[in-house]
Amino acid sequence: MNLRLVHRLLTAANDQPYGFLKVRGAELAREVELMASAGLVDASATVHGLETYAVINRITDAGQAFLRAFKNEPPVSLAER
């Protein structure tokens, strides 16, 4: 799981007026699947076909805690240290 990408996706979903976010592309859809497996979001099943996409339906309490933990600064990857 790419923590910086998770942070960006959670922030984007949190900024949506109704709390859901559709992401397009296999890489982003896979990240949403991982986030759902980790309990950070509730998401619809990934759609594969001409266009691959996933929908974050809502951010869970665990996802909100993740956002609070990195409120002022997104997570730093090991490569950036």
C-alpha positions as CSV (number, residue, x, y, z in Angstrom):
1,M,0.0,0.0,0.0
2,N,1.3,3.4,-1.0
3,L,0.7,5.6,2.1
4,R,1.1,8.9,0.2
5,L,-1.4,7.8,-2.4
6,V,-3.8,6.5,0.4
7,H,-3.5,10.0,2.0
8,R,-4.3,11.7,-1.3
9,L,-7.3,9.5,-2.0
10,L,-8.7,9.8,1.6
11,T,-8.2,13.6,1.4
12,A,-10.0,13.8,-2.0
13,A,-12.9,11.6,-0.8
14,N,-13.1,13.6,2.4
15,D,-13.4,16.8,0.4
16,Q,-16.3,15.6,-1.7
17,P,-19.7,17.1,-0.8
18,Y,-21.3,13.6,-0.4
19,G,-18.2,11.7,0.7
20,F,-17.8,9.4,-2.3
21,L,-15.1,9.4,-4.9
22,K,-14.8,7.5,-8.2
23,V,-11.2,6.8,-9.3
24,R,-10.2,5.6,-12.8
25,G,-7.4,3.3,-13.7
26,A,-6.1,-0.1,-12.6
27,E,-3.5,1.3,-10.2
28,L,-5.9,3.6,-8.3
29,A,-8.6,0.9,-8.3
30,R,-6.2,-1.6,-6.8
31,E,-5.2,1.0,-4.1
32,V,-8.9,1.4,-3.2
33,E,-9.2,-2.4,-2.9
34,L,-6.3,-2.4,-0.5
35,M,-7.7,0.5,1.5
36,A,-11.1,-1.3,1.8
37,S,-9.3,-4.5,2.9
38,A,-7.5,-2.5,5.5
39,G,-10.8,-1.0,6.8
40,L,-10.0,2.6,5.8
41,V,-12.9,2.9,3.4
42,D,-16.1,1.3,2.3
43,A,-15.9,0.8,-1.4
44,S,-17.9,-0.7,-4.3
45,A,-16.5,-3.6,-6.2
46,T,-13.9,-2.7,-8.8
47,V,-15.3,-2.6,-12.3
48,H,-13.0,-4.0,-15.0
49,G,-13.6,-3.6,-18.7
50,L,-13.1,-0.8,-21.2
51,E,-12.6,1.4,-18.2
52,T,-11.3,0.2,-14.8
53,Y,-12.6,2.1,-11.9
54,A,-13.5,1.9,-8.2
55,V,-15.8,4.0,-6.0
56,I,-15.0,5.0,-2.4
57,N,-18.5,5.2,-0.8
58,R,-17.4,6.5,2.5
59,I,-14.4,6.9,4.8
60,T,-14.6,4.7,7.9
61,D,-13.6,5.7,11.4
62,A,-10.2,4.1,10.8
63,G,-9.8,6.2,7.6
64,Q,-10.7,9.3,9.6
65,A,-8.1,8.4,12.2
66,F,-5.5,8.0,9.4
67,L,-6.3,11.5,8.2
68,R,-6.0,12.9,11.7
69,A,-2.7,11.2,12.2
70,F,-1.3,12.9,9.1
71,K,-3.3,16.1,9.4
72,N,-0.5,18.6,8.8
73,E,1.8,16.5,6.6
74,P,1.3,13.4,4.5
75,P,3.3,10.2,5.4
76,V,6.9,10.1,4.2
77,S,8.1,7.0,2.3
78,L,11.3,5.2,3.2
79,A,12.9,6.4,-0.1
80,E,12.4,10.1,1.0
81,R,14.3,9.7,4.3
